[in-house]
Amino acid sequence: RALEGQVKPQTDLLVYASKGAVLRAQKLTPQLREAGFSAARDMIDRSIDEALAYAQLMNYRQLLVVPAGDAALCLVDPIAKTEAFLTLEELLQRKDL
């Protein structure tokens, strides 16, 4: 247990699909990888709060919430619990993850 707080984050993004956004998330994840991000798609049907807790537990740097349609993506820091809404183009230009 003492080591959990010392483990460095490994994977940049856990990609979480909101209701109705599974296909969009499936298409987005390989795009993120091609752009140089390490990304894993959350395949478990869970609430956003559960996904955030999982991202924190597993040391993901960010939870990427993919909404249905063309709505902006939401990048959530699982430690600080801060949110940033951005387009795919803005996300792909980020180098700070």
ROKE-171258 format. One record per residue: residue number from 1; residue in one letter; x negated, y negated, z of N, C-alpha, C, O, CB in turn. Coordinates in nm, 4 decimals. Glycine has a CB too. Layout:
# residues N
NUM  a  X  Y  Z  X  Y  Z  X  Y  Z  X  Y  Z  X  Y  Z
...
This chain:
# residues 97
1  r  -0.0811  0.1200  0.0000  0.0000  0.0000  0.0000  -0.0859  -0.1270  0.0000  -0.0509  -0.2259  -0.0644  0.0925  0.0005  0.1201
2  a  -0.1959  -0.1239  0.0709  -0.2814  -0.2412  0.0800  -0.3387  -0.2799  -0.0559  -0.3651  -0.3977  -0.0799  -0.3940  -0.2161  0.1786
3  l  -0.3581  -0.1840  -0.1441  -0.4158  -0.2127  -0.2751  -0.3173  -0.2757  -0.3719  -0.3590  -0.3383  -0.4694  -0.4698  -0.0872  -0.3348
4  e  -0.1871  -0.2609  -0.3477  -0.0881  -0.3109  -0.4429  -0.1050  -0.4588  -0.4715  -0.0904  -0.5005  -0.5864  0.0511  -0.2852  -0.3913
5  g  -0.1350  -0.5387  -0.3719  -0.1514  -0.6816  -0.3919  -0.2800  -0.7174  -0.4633  -0.2963  -0.8318  -0.5057  -0.1464  -0.7517  -0.2610
6  q  -0.3720  -0.6232  -0.4779  -0.5006  -0.6491  -0.5395  -0.5086  -0.6019  -0.6838  -0.6051  -0.6334  -0.7535  -0.6081  -0.5841  -0.4598
7  v  -0.4114  -0.5288  -0.7289  -0.4137  -0.4764  -0.8659  -0.3885  -0.5907  -0.9633  -0.2941  -0.6679  -0.9466  -0.3076  -0.3633  -0.8849
8  k  -0.4715  -0.6008  -1.0626  -0.4569  -0.7061  -1.1641  -0.3487  -0.6674  -1.2643  -0.3353  -0.5501  -1.2990  -0.5914  -0.7314  -1.2372
9  p  -0.2721  -0.7650  -1.3107  -0.1727  -0.7352  -1.4136  -0.2390  -0.6767  -1.5383  -0.3469  -0.7200  -1.5785  -0.0941  -0.8619  -1.4501
10  q  -0.1743  -0.5794  -1.5980  -0.2317  -0.5090  -1.7122  -0.1619  -0.5416  -1.8439  -0.2275  -0.5746  -1.9427  -0.2265  -0.3609  -1.6881
11  t  -0.0319  -0.5326  -1.8452  0.0421  -0.5498  -1.9696  0.1046  -0.6894  -1.9723  0.1612  -0.7355  -1.8732  0.1513  -0.4400  -1.9849
12  d  0.0932  -0.7552  -2.0872  0.1439  -0.8912  -2.0990  0.2942  -0.8992  -2.0776  0.3416  -0.9780  -1.9957  0.1089  -0.9474  -2.2339
13  l  0.3695  -0.8175  -2.1516  0.5146  -0.8354  -2.1566  0.5916  -0.7053  -2.1375  0.5590  -0.6028  -2.1974  0.5536  -0.8975  -2.2878
14  l  0.6935  -0.7114  -2.0538  0.7951  -0.6076  -2.0489  0.9152  -0.6675  -2.1205  0.9711  -0.7674  -2.0753  0.8294  -0.5621  -1.8994
15  v  0.9545  -0.6078  -2.2305  1.0623  -0.6605  -2.3144  1.1942  -0.6000  -2.2683  1.2148  -0.4789  -2.2763  1.0369  -0.6297  -2.4656
16  y  1.2830  -0.6864  -2.2200  1.4127  -0.6455  -2.1660  1.5237  -0.6922  -2.2595  1.5321  -0.8107  -2.2917  1.4339  -0.7025  -2.0231
17  a  1.6081  -0.6002  -2.3028  1.7193  -0.6335  -2.3925  1.8450  -0.6633  -2.3122  1.8929  -0.5784  -2.2370  1.7456  -0.5185  -2.4920
18  s  1.8982  -0.7835  -2.3281  2.0279  -0.8161  -2.2697  2.1356  -0.7371  -2.3423  2.1094  -0.6771  -2.4466  2.0564  -0.9688  -2.2774
19  k  2.2549  -0.7369  -2.2885  2.3651  -0.6638  -2.3508  2.3827  -0.7089  -2.4964  2.3946  -0.8281  -2.5247  2.4967  -0.6850  -2.2709
20  g  2.3839  -0.6134  -2.5859  2.4018  -0.6430  -2.7270  2.2742  -0.6818  -2.8005  2.2791  -0.7202  -2.9173  2.5002  -0.7513  -2.7415
21  a  2.1585  -0.6721  -2.7320  2.0333  -0.7173  -2.7935  1.9313  -0.6054  -2.8129  1.8136  -0.6333  -2.8359  1.9721  -0.8260  -2.7095
22  v  1.9734  -0.4807  -2.8040  1.8801  -0.3690  -2.8137  1.8068  -0.3691  -2.9483  1.6846  -0.3546  -2.9516  1.9544  -0.2364  -2.7941
23  l  1.8779  -0.3848  -3.0563  1.8153  -0.3842  -3.1886  1.7162  -0.4998  -3.2034  1.6067  -0.4821  -3.2566  1.9224  -0.3924  -3.2984
24  r  1.7553  -0.6170  -3.1563  1.6656  -0.7330  -3.1630  1.5378  -0.7055  -3.0826  1.4281  -0.7374  -3.1285  1.7370  -0.8607  -3.1094
25  a  1.5511  -0.6475  -2.9650  1.4347  -0.6167  -2.8807  1.3471  -0.5104  -2.9471  1.2243  -0.5181  -2.9411  1.4802  -0.5685  -2.7406
26  q  1.4099  -0.4121  -3.0098  1.3336  -0.3075  -3.0791  1.2521  -0.3655  -3.1940  1.1390  -0.3228  -3.2173  1.4278  -0.1984  -3.1317
27  k  1.3075  -0.4609  -3.2651  1.2363  -0.5231  -3.3768  1.1280  -0.6193  -3.3270  1.0234  -0.6343  -3.3901  1.3351  -0.5975  -3.4678
28  l  1.1538  -0.6827  -3.2156  1.0628  -0.7828  -3.1616  0.9354  -0.7222  -3.1027  0.8272  -0.7788  -3.1178  1.1334  -0.8637  -3.0564
29  t  0.9475  -0.6088  -3.0364  0.8337  -0.5499  -2.9659  0.7149  -0.5222  -3.0580  0.6032  -0.5599  -3.0226  0.8763  -0.4216  -2.8984
30  p  0.7326  -0.4579  -3.1754  0.6165  -0.4384  -3.2633  0.5592  -0.5701  -3.3171  0.4389  -0.5798  -3.3413  0.6550  -0.3491  -3.3797
31  q  0.6438  -0.6704  -3.3357  0.5951  -0.8013  -3.3805  0.5006  -0.8606  -3.2756  0.3972  -0.9185  -3.3088  0.7140  -0.8979  -3.4074
32  l  0.5380  -0.8452  -3.1501  0.4553  -0.8964  -3.0409  0.3205  -0.8241  -3.0382  0.2159  -0.8860  -3.0190  0.5280  -0.8801  -2.9052
33  r  0.3248  -0.6939  -3.0576  0.1998  -0.6160  -3.0585  0.1098  -0.6571  -3.1749  -0.0115  -0.6702  -3.1591  0.2306  -0.4651  -3.0668
34  e  0.1702  -0.6771  -3.2911  0.0931  -0.7194  -3.4085  0.0289  -0.8559  -3.3869  -0.0761  -0.8858  -3.4436  0.1827  -0.7232  -3.5324
35  a  0.0929  -0.9384  -3.3045  0.0405  -1.0719  -3.2751  -0.0667  -1.0682  -3.1659  -0.1242  -1.1716  -3.1317  0.1543  -1.1648  -3.2330
36  g  -0.0936  -0.9494  -3.1114  -0.2004  -0.9360  -3.0134  -0.1574  -0.9229  -2.8689  -0.2419  -0.9107  -2.7802  -0.2882  -1.0499  -3.0243
37  f  -0.0278  -0.9253  -2.8437  0.0209  -0.9073  -2.7071  0.0284  -0.7584  -2.6750  0.0556  -0.6767  -2.7630  0.1597  -0.9744  -2.6884
38  s  0.0044  -0.7235  -2.5497  0.0378  -0.5885  -2.5062  0.1825  -0.5969  -2.4582  0.2156  -0.6779  -2.3717  -0.0613  -0.5347  -2.3919
39  a  0.2670  -0.5136  -2.5146  0.4097  -0.5220  -2.4862  0.4701  -0.3828  -2.4751  0.4367  -0.2924  -2.5516  0.4816  -0.6026  -2.5948
40  a  0.5592  -0.3678  -2.3785  0.6340  -0.2436  -2.3600  0.7811  -0.2789  -2.3550  0.8199  -0.3781  -2.2933  0.5897  -0.1676  -2.2304
41  r  0.8623  -0.1982  -2.4197  1.0062  -0.2224  -2.4162  1.0685  -0.1427  -2.3037  1.0447  -0.0227  -2.2903  1.0718  -0.1861  -2.5505
42  d  1.1484  -0.2103  -2.2231  1.2178  -0.1452  -2.1127  1.3317  -0.0623  -2.1718  1.4291  -0.1173  -2.2231  1.2714  -0.2503  -2.0083
43  m  1.3191  0.0685  -2.1645  1.4162  0.1587  -2.2256  1.5280  0.2003  -2.1286  1.6277  0.2596  -2.1700  1.3451  0.2823  -2.2775
44  i  1.5110  0.1693  -2.0010  1.6077  0.2088  -1.8982  1.7220  0.1082  -1.8955  1.7001  -0.0127  -1.9040  1.5399  0.2188  -1.7582
45  d  1.8423  0.1586  -1.8837  1.9594  0.0720  -1.8723  1.9675  0.0230  -1.7275  2.0129  0.0949  -1.6385  2.0913  0.1477  -1.9148
46  r  1.9226  -0.1007  -1.7059  1.9223  -0.1573  -1.5709  1.9590  -0.3044  -1.5786  1.9581  -0.3655  -1.6855  1.7839  -0.1388  -1.5023
47  s  1.9909  -0.3590  -1.4636  2.0246  -0.5015  -1.4572  1.8975  -0.5841  -1.4739  1.7863  -0.5327  -1.4614  2.0955  -0.5363  -1.3227
48  i  1.9155  -0.7105  -1.5017  1.7998  -0.7981  -1.5171  1.7233  -0.8085  -1.3846  1.6005  -0.8166  -1.3853  1.8440  -0.9384  -1.5654
49  d  1.7933  -0.8084  -1.2728  1.7254  -0.8134  -1.1428  1.6411  -0.6878  -1.1200  1.5309  -0.6953  -1.0658  1.8282  -0.8293  -1.0291
50  e  1.6935  -0.5732  -1.1613  1.6173  -0.4482  -1.1496  1.4964  -0.4498  -1.2432  1.3888  -0.4023  -1.2069  1.7075  -0.3266  -1.1811
51  a  1.5142  -0.5040  -1.3625  1.4026  -0.5133  -1.4576  1.2948  -0.6070  -1.4041  1.1758  -0.5800  -1.4199  1.4522  -0.5624  -1.5956
52  l  1.3353  -0.7152  -1.3418  1.2396  -0.8090  -1.2843  1.1622  -0.7440  -1.1695  1.0409  -0.7613  -1.1579  1.3116  -0.9355  -1.2352
53  a  1.2327  -0.6698  -1.0856  1.1666  -0.5988  -0.9754  1.0693  -0.4944  -1.0298  0.9596  -0.4776  -0.9765  1.2712  -0.5314  -0.8835
54  y  1.1093  -0.4251  -1.1349  1.0222  -0.3250  -1.1973  0.8981  -0.3921  -1.2572  0.7866  -0.3425  -1.2412  1.0992  -0.2466  -1.3066
55  a  0.9177  -0.5038  -1.3255  0.8051  -0.5761  -1.3854  0.7052  -0.6183  -1.2778  0.5840  -0.6099  -1.2976  0.8552  -0.6998  -1.4631
56  q  0.7567  -0.6630  -1.1656  0.6684  -0.7036  -1.0561  0.5953  -0.5825  -0.9981  0.4744  -0.5877  -0.9753  0.7487  -0.7754  -0.9457
57  l  0.6676  -0.4754  -0.9746  0.6094  -0.3547  -0.9174  0.5001  -0.2961  -1.0068  0.3975  -0.2489  -0.9577  0.7178  -0.2511  -0.8936
58  m  0.5226  -0.2994  -1.1370  0.4300  -0.2379  -1.2321  0.3249  -0.3363  -1.2859  0.2482  -0.3028  -1.3762  0.5081  -0.1790  -1.3479
59  n  0.3224  -0.4554  -1.2306  0.2202  -0.5568  -1.2628  0.2242  -0.6082  -1.4064  0.1196  -0.6361  -1.4650  0.0848  -0.5004  -1.2364
60  y  0.3426  -0.6208  -1.4630  0.3549  -0.6886  -1.5926  0.3329  -0.8368  -1.5692  0.3724  -0.8899  -1.4654  0.4949  -0.6620  -1.6596
61  r  0.2713  -0.9027  -1.6631  0.2477  -1.0462  -1.6475  0.3778  -1.1252  -1.6611  0.4004  -1.2221  -1.5886  0.1455  -1.0950  -1.7509
62  q  0.4637  -1.0824  -1.7555  0.5888  -1.1543  -1.7816  0.6985  -1.0557  -1.8190  0.6723  -0.9499  -1.8762  0.5700  -1.2590  -1.8940
63  l  0.8207  -1.0923  -1.7858  0.9390  -1.0208  -1.8338  0.9960  -1.1060  -1.9463  1.0278  -1.2232  -1.9258  1.0461  -0.9957  -1.7178
64  l  1.0087  -1.0480  -2.0640  1.0665  -1.1207  -2.1766  1.2105  -1.0749  -2.1926  1.2365  -0.9604  -2.2295  0.9847  -1.0975  -2.3083
65  v  1.3034  -1.1647  -2.1647  1.4451  -1.1341  -2.1758  1.4906  -1.1714  -2.3163  1.4827  -1.2870  -2.3579  1.5284  -1.2096  -2.0672
66  v  1.5387  -1.0699  -2.3882  1.5832  -1.0891  -2.5260  1.7356  -1.0929  -2.5258  1.7999  -0.9921  -2.4966  1.5292  -0.9756  -2.6204
67  p  1.7937  -1.2078  -2.5578  1.9393  -1.2179  -2.5628  1.9931  -1.1735  -2.6990  1.9183  -1.1619  -2.7961  1.9836  -1.3615  -2.5329
68  a  2.1220  -1.1495  -2.7039  2.1867  -1.1142  -2.8306  2.1873  -1.2356  -2.9229  2.1782  -1.3498  -2.8778  2.3318  -1.0630  -2.8068
69  g  2.1978  -1.2091  -3.0508  2.2063  -1.3172  -3.1491  2.0743  -1.3878  -3.1683  1.9678  -1.3270  -3.1575  2.3109  -1.4169  -3.1079
70  d  2.0816  -1.5163  -3.1968  1.9621  -1.5957  -3.2235  1.9247  -1.6864  -3.1073  1.8457  -1.7791  -3.1246  1.9823  -1.6785  -3.3474
71  a  1.9796  -1.6613  -2.9903  1.9511  -1.7459  -2.8748  1.8033  -1.7399  -2.8392  1.7342  -1.6441  -2.8739  2.0364  -1.7036  -2.7546
72  a  1.7553  -1.8423  -2.7700  1.6147  -1.8503  -2.7296  1.5781  -1.7347  -2.6380  1.6606  -1.6850  -2.5614  1.5860  -1.9839  -2.6598
73  l  1.4531  -1.6934  -2.6477  1.4003  -1.5909  -2.5598  1.3734  -1.6542  -2.4237  1.3525  -1.7751  -2.4136  1.2710  -1.5266  -2.6189
74  c  1.3743  -1.5726  -2.3202  1.3476  -1.6229  -2.1856  1.2287  -1.5471  -2.1278  1.2340  -1.4252  -2.1111  1.4731  -1.6083  -2.0937
75  l  1.1241  -1.6182  -2.0980  1.0028  -1.5624  -2.0401  1.0085  -1.5855  -1.8895  1.0159  -1.6996  -1.8437  0.8740  -1.6265  -2.1032
76  v  1.0051  -1.4765  -1.8127  1.0176  -1.4868  -1.6673  0.8898  -1.4360  -1.6015  0.8455  -1.3241  -1.6276  1.1409  -1.4071  -1.6164
77  d  0.8319  -1.5184  -1.5170  0.7163  -1.4760  -1.4388  0.7686  -1.3951  -1.3206  0.8398  -1.4500  -1.2365  0.6299  -1.5991  -1.3910
78  p  0.7353  -1.2659  -1.3116  0.7926  -1.1823  -1.2057  0.7422  -1.2156  -1.0658  0.8052  -1.1770  -0.9673  0.7636  -1.0389  -1.2346
79  i  0.6309  -1.2860  -1.0551  0.5795  -1.3247  -0.9239  0.6385  -1.4590  -0.8812  0.6988  -1.4703  -0.7745  0.4253  -1.3319  -0.9259
80  a  0.6204  -1.5596  -0.9649  0.6673  -1.6950  -0.9324  0.8179  -1.7123  -0.9516  0.8775  -1.8061  -0.8986  0.5941  -1.7965  -1.0177
81  k  0.8793  -1.6206  -1.0280  1.0228  -1.6269  -1.0596  1.0586  -1.7537  -1.1384  1.1685  -1.8075  -1.1247  1.1055  -1.6212  -0.9303
82  t  0.9653  -1.7999  -1.2199  0.9922  -1.9146  -1.3050  1.0357  -1.8677  -1.4431  0.9999  -1.7579  -1.4858  0.8683  -2.0052  -1.3151
83  e  1.1122  -1.9497  -1.5123  1.1640  -1.9165  -1.6447  1.1211  -2.0212  -1.7460  1.1099  -2.1397  -1.7143  1.3170  -1.9046  -1.6418
84  a  1.0973  -1.9759  -1.8678  1.0711  -2.0661  -1.9797  1.1487  -2.0139  -2.0998  1.1367  -1.8969  -2.1360  0.9171  -2.0765  -2.0112
85  f  1.2273  -2.0997  -2.1606  1.3036  -2.0627  -2.2798  1.2262  -2.1093  -2.4024  1.1838  -2.2246  -2.4104  1.4476  -2.1248  -2.2773
86  l  1.2082  -2.0171  -2.4988  1.1299  -2.0507  -2.6156  1.1723  -1.9673  -2.7356  1.2364  -1.8631  -2.7221  0.9823  -2.0314  -2.5873
87  t  1.1353  -2.0155  -2.8513  1.1618  -1.9421  -2.9745  1.0537  -1.8361  -2.9916  0.9524  -1.8380  -2.9217  1.1665  -2.0379  -3.0977
88  l  1.0752  -1.7452  -3.0833  0.9747  -1.6442  -3.1132  0.8455  -1.7109  -3.1612  0.7363  -1.6700  -3.1216  1.0274  -1.5451  -3.2193
89  e  0.8571  -1.8117  -3.2448  0.7394  -1.8816  -3.2968  0.6589  -1.9442  -3.1828  0.5359  -1.9382  -3.1825  0.7814  -1.9900  -3.3981
90  e  0.7284  -2.0040  -3.0862  0.6595  -2.0644  -2.9709  0.5900  -1.9566  -2.8872  0.4778  -1.9760  -2.8404  0.7598  -2.1439  -2.8830
91  l  0.6568  -1.8446  -2.8691  0.5983  -1.7349  -2.7928  0.4718  -1.6818  -2.8604  0.3706  -1.6574  -2.7947  0.7003  -1.6220  -2.7756
92  l  0.4788  -1.6645  -2.9915  0.3641  -1.6102  -3.0650  0.2429  -1.7021  -3.0615  0.1303  -1.6574  -3.0834  0.4026  -1.5841  -3.2084
93  q  0.2652  -1.8299  -3.0340  0.1547  -1.9255  -3.0261  0.0946  -1.9335  -2.8860  -0.0115  -1.9931  -2.8673  0.2021  -2.0630  -3.0691
94  r  0.1614  -1.8740  -2.7882  0.1111  -1.8781  -2.6492  -0.0128  -1.7918  -2.6371  -0.0164  -1.6798  -2.6881  0.2196  -1.8303  -2.5486
95  k  -0.1112  -1.8421  -2.5719  -0.2353  -1.7673  -2.5488  -0.2608  -1.7496  -2.3990  -0.3652  -1.6981  -2.3591  -0.3549  -1.8393  -2.6150
96  d  -0.1658  -1.7921  -2.3172  -0.1869  -1.7943  -2.1730  -0.1219  -1.6763  -2.0993  -0.1078  -1.6800  -1.9771  -0.1339  -1.9229  -2.1172
97  l  -0.0831  -1.5733  -2.1722  -0.0174  -1.4595  -2.1048  -0.1196  -1.3558  -2.0621  -0.0832  -1.2535  -2.0041  0.0875  -1.3944  -2.1971
